[in-house]
Amino acid sequence: MIESLNSPHVARVKALIGSRGAKERRAAGAFIAEGLQCFREAIDSNQGPRISTLYLTESARVKLDEYTDLSLLQTFDVSDDVMRAMSETITPQGILAICEIPKNSLETIPLDGSRKFIYLSEVQDPGNAGTILRSADAFGMDAVITSPGSVDMYSPKVVRSTAGSLWHIPVFESIELTHLLESKPLHAFALGASGSKPLSQFTTTRDCLAIFGNEARGLQSDQSLSSIESVHIPMPGSAESLNLSAAASITMYHLANM
């Protein structure tokens, strides 16, 4: 059992979740996932990130032994104090995994006229990004794609916000929108308050791309993107605007039911 707070295992986990975590995650090709839900999704899913190392407290091991054969995984028992030192949560469940970041390629998703992709342009808030990915999973989207400058989709806060959906839907990071539209014949549209058409009137018979901009600035204007259709969500109530993840969820519900 690992009991020392100075263990290299503790240092490795802290490096992946610390202030330089994004750089460390890219270099190692790994990220941290905590809790029973993420563990179950990783074990049950045939796609998505795989567990490379699993850390368990004594009580957590008893629970997981009833769920799966832990001998198939590289596991380390740790004391409760070590788990608390490793964890970012206030009350850790005693289950912490180092998972491999998938090497996804958009070419693995063939276009067939019915594909639906979500694009996050410089979205910064981890909670929004994770919730959007969760909604994308719920409404049957085919992938979530992010721009350069968007939040790291494998940061601990994003991973927690996905509530396990990170194991159900592929993620593609740091892809320029212009490059994406030049390489794939997608019907792209952007959601914005000043959109020329209400969302209810948007329809397509092609593979489509729903674009969501930064929480504060929206989608930055670009001459090369002037041909992208713009839509808005009518709001008959008194609220000035919708939270980005709420607006994205409404949009995905519409796409799923076109």
C-alpha positions, 0 to 999 in steps of 0.5 A, a space after each residue: 500500500 502507498 502511504 507516503 505523500 512523497 511517493 512518485 505516484 502522488 507526484 505523477 497524479 499532481 502533475 496531471 492536475 496541477 497548474 501546468 496540467 494541460 502541458 503535462 497531459 499533452 506530454 504524457 498522453 494521459 489525464 485523471 478521472 475520479 469516481 465510480 461513474 468514470 470507472 464504470 464507463 471506462 470499463 463498460 465502454 468499447 470506445 473512449 479513454 482506457 485506464 492505464 493505472 488505477 489507485 484505490 483505497 481499501 474500502 473502494 477496492 471492496 466495492 470494485 471487486 464486486 463489479 469487475 476483475 481488477 486483476 486485469 488492471 494495473 492497480 495500486 492500493 493507497 491510504 485515505 490520506 494519499 487519496 486525499 492528496 491526489 484528489 481534486 474533490 472535497 470528498 474523494 470516493 477512493 477511486 482515481 484512474 490515470 487514463 490514456 487520451 485517445 488519438 482520435 482522427 476525424 477521418 474515422 467518422 465517414 460522412 453519410 448525409 446524417 452526421 451531426 458535429 458540435 464545434 466549440 470556438 474558444 469556449 473557456 468554461 470547463 463546466 460549459 464544455 463538459 455539459 455540452 459534451 454530455 448533451 451531445 452524447 444524450 442527443 446522439 451527436 457524432 463528435 465534439 470538436 474544439 478550436 485552438 484556444 478552447 478549454 482542455 477537454 481532459 482537464 479534471 473539471 471538464 471530465 467531471 462535468 461530462 458525467 461519464 459521457 467522455 467515454 461515449 462520444 469522440 472528441 477532437 481538439 485544436 482544429 481550426 474552423 476554416 480547415 475543418 470546413 475546407 476539408 469536409 463538405 459540412 452544412 455549417 451554422 452558428 448560434 448567436 443572438 443576432 442570428 438571421 433565422 430562428 432555430 426552429 426553421 433550420 433544417 438540412 439534408 447534409 452532414 452538419 456542424 453546429 458552431 458555438 462561440 466564446 461565452 463572452 465574445 461569441 463567435 469572432 467575425 471572420 471574412 472567410 466564415 461569412 457564408 456560414 448560416 446564422 440562427 438564433 433561439 427566440 426568447 419570449 421571456 424576460 431573460 437577456 440571454 441563455 447560458 451557453 450550455 443551455 443554448 447548445 442543448 436546445 440546439 442539439 435537441 432540435 438537430 436530433 428531432 429534425 
